[in-house]
Amino acid sequence: NQLLSNDLRSGQFVTLTALVLCMNTHTAKYFSAGHGPTLVIRKHEGTVENLEAQSIPLGIDTPLNMEPPIKLALAPGDIVAMFSDGCYEGKNDEDEAFGLARVIDLLKENQDKSAEEIIKHLQVAITTFTGRKSQVDDMTMLLLKRLPEEDNKGDASL
């Protein structure tokens, strides 16, 4: 953080989000430095957890005061969705943002699909909503889904 702080121009910063998975125990440790929400869709509970940042973005203040990582246990069917703000801040011709609520609704509605299919569905929904309006931010998505036990035998995937 100190090196970054020295290298960045005044007013610049870097957000970071990280997830460390343990495939044997189906657990994860999550950390965010100022990055937008990471969502955990709980299949069996039907709930959505919005994981907030544990610290401010990198490069702003040194030393960096941060809380410990959040520990997660992932049950079969659970989804962890990490994405850049361009995925929910994209606007249509009426200057209305796509919004985090739409992202959550789409994740919940499509949670029985594969991670790849969910991402494709989100991409189509966002680009359909924003239409031809030029977007000012990137759209980056990472989706992790724990497979049901019967789909996971002999597989090294989560």
C-alpha positions as CSV (number, residue, x, y, z in Angstrom):
1,N,0.0,0.0,0.0
2,Q,2.9,2.4,0.8
3,L,4.5,1.8,-2.6
4,L,1.2,2.3,-4.4
5,S,0.5,5.4,-2.4
6,N,3.9,6.8,-3.5
7,D,3.3,5.9,-7.2
8,L,-0.2,7.2,-7.6
9,R,-1.1,10.8,-8.5
10,S,-3.1,12.8,-6.0
11,G,-6.8,11.7,-6.1
12,Q,-6.0,8.3,-7.6
13,F,-6.6,5.0,-5.8
14,V,-7.0,1.3,-6.5
15,T,-9.8,-1.0,-5.4
16,L,-9.1,-4.6,-4.8
17,T,-11.2,-7.7,-4.1
18,A,-9.8,-11.1,-3.4
19,L,-11.2,-14.5,-2.7
20,V,-9.1,-17.5,-1.5
21,L,-10.8,-20.8,-2.0
22,C,-10.2,-24.1,-0.2
23,M,-11.6,-26.7,-2.5
24,N,-11.3,-29.5,0.0
25,T,-13.4,-27.8,2.7
26,H,-15.6,-25.7,0.4
27,T,-14.7,-22.6,2.3
28,A,-13.3,-19.2,1.3
29,K,-11.8,-16.1,2.7
30,Y,-12.9,-12.8,1.2
31,F,-11.2,-9.4,1.4
32,S,-12.1,-6.1,-0.3
33,A,-10.3,-2.8,-0.2
34,G,-12.9,-0.3,-1.4
35,H,-14.3,-2.6,-4.2
36,G,-18.0,-2.6,-4.8
37,P,-20.2,-5.3,-3.5
38,T,-19.6,-9.0,-3.8
39,L,-22.7,-11.1,-3.6
40,V,-23.2,-14.5,-2.1
41,I,-26.4,-16.2,-3.3
42,R,-27.4,-18.9,-0.8
43,K,-29.3,-21.6,-2.8
44,H,-31.0,-23.5,0.1
45,E,-31.7,-20.4,2.2
46,G,-32.9,-18.3,-0.7
47,T,-30.9,-15.4,0.6
48,V,-28.4,-12.9,-0.8
49,E,-25.4,-11.7,1.3
50,N,-23.8,-8.4,0.2
51,L,-20.2,-8.5,1.3
52,E,-18.9,-5.0,2.0
53,A,-15.3,-3.8,1.9
54,Q,-13.1,-4.3,4.9
55,S,-11.0,-1.2,4.2
56,I,-10.8,1.9,2.1
57,P,-9.2,1.6,-1.4
58,L,-5.5,1.2,-1.7
59,G,-3.2,4.1,-2.1
60,I,-5.3,6.6,-0.1
61,D,-4.0,6.3,3.4
62,T,-1.0,4.7,4.9
63,P,-0.8,2.6,7.0
64,L,-3.8,0.8,5.8
65,N,-6.2,-0.2,8.6
66,M,-8.2,-3.2,7.6
67,E,-10.5,-5.7,9.2
68,P,-9.7,-9.4,8.9
69,P,-11.0,-11.4,5.8
70,I,-14.6,-12.6,5.9
71,K,-14.8,-16.4,6.2
72,L,-17.4,-18.2,4.0
73,A,-18.7,-21.7,3.9
74,L,-20.2,-22.6,0.5
75,A,-23.0,-25.2,0.3
76,P,-24.0,-26.9,-2.9
77,G,-25.6,-24.5,-5.3
78,D,-24.2,-21.4,-3.6
79,I,-22.9,-18.6,-5.9
80,V,-20.2,-16.0,-5.3
81,A,-20.6,-13.1,-7.7
82,M,-17.8,-10.5,-8.0
83,F,-18.1,-7.7,-10.5
84,S,-17.0,-4.2,-11.4
85,D,-19.4,-1.3,-10.9
86,G,-19.8,-1.0,-14.7
87,C,-22.1,-4.1,-14.4
88,Y,-24.7,-2.2,-12.4
89,E,-24.0,1.5,-13.1
90,G,-24.5,1.2,-16.9
91,K,-27.2,3.6,-18.0
92,N,-29.9,3.5,-20.7
93,D,-31.1,6.4,-23.0
94,E,-33.3,7.7,-20.1
95,D,-30.1,8.0,-17.9
96,E,-31.5,5.2,-15.6
97,A,-28.8,2.9,-14.2
98,F,-29.2,-0.9,-14.6
99,G,-28.8,-1.1,-10.8
100,L,-27.7,-3.7,-8.3
101,A,-31.2,-4.8,-7.6
102,R,-31.5,-6.0,-11.3
103,V,-28.2,-7.9,-11.0
104,I,-29.4,-9.6,-7.8
105,D,-32.8,-10.5,-9.4
106,L,-31.1,-12.0,-12.4
107,L,-28.6,-14.0,-10.2
108,K,-31.5,-15.4,-8.2
109,E,-33.7,-16.1,-11.2
110,N,-30.9,-18.0,-13.0
111,Q,-29.1,-19.7,-10.0
112,D,-29.9,-23.2,-11.3
113,K,-28.0,-22.5,-14.5
114,S,-24.2,-23.0,-14.9
115,A,-21.9,-20.1,-14.0
116,E,-21.1,-19.6,-17.7
117,E,-24.8,-19.4,-18.6
118,I,-25.5,-17.0,-15.8
119,I,-22.8,-14.6,-16.9
120,K,-24.0,-14.7,-20.5
121,H,-27.5,-14.0,-19.3
122,L,-26.3,-11.0,-17.3
123,Q,-24.3,-9.7,-20.2
124,V,-27.3,-9.9,-22.5
125,A,-29.6,-8.2,-20.0
126,I,-27.1,-5.4,-19.3
127,T,-26.4,-4.7,-23.0
128,T,-30.1,-4.9,-23.9
129,F,-30.9,-2.4,-21.0
130,T,-28.2,0.1,-22.0
131,G,-28.9,-0.2,-25.7
132,R,-26.6,1.9,-27.9
133,K,-25.6,4.3,-25.2
134,S,-21.9,4.5,-24.8
135,Q,-20.8,3.2,-21.4
136,V,-18.0,4.9,-19.4
137,D,-16.8,2.0,-17.4
138,D,-15.7,-1.6,-17.9
139,M,-17.9,-4.6,-17.2
140,T,-15.9,-7.3,-15.5
141,M,-17.6,-10.4,-13.9
142,L,-16.4,-13.4,-12.0
143,L,-18.9,-16.0,-10.9
144,L,-18.1,-19.0,-8.7
145,K,-20.7,-21.7,-8.1
146,R,-20.4,-24.7,-5.9
147,L,-21.6,-27.7,-7.8
148,P,-24.0,-30.2,-6.2
149,E,-22.2,-33.2,-4.7
150,E,-23.4,-35.6,-7.4
151,D,-21.9,-33.3,-10.1
152,N,-18.7,-32.9,-8.2
153,K,-17.4,-36.5,-7.8
154,G,-13.9,-36.9,-9.0
155,D,-13.8,-33.3,-10.1
156,A,-11.3,-30.8,-8.8
157,S,-13.8,-27.9,-9.2
158,L,-15.5,-26.0,-6.5
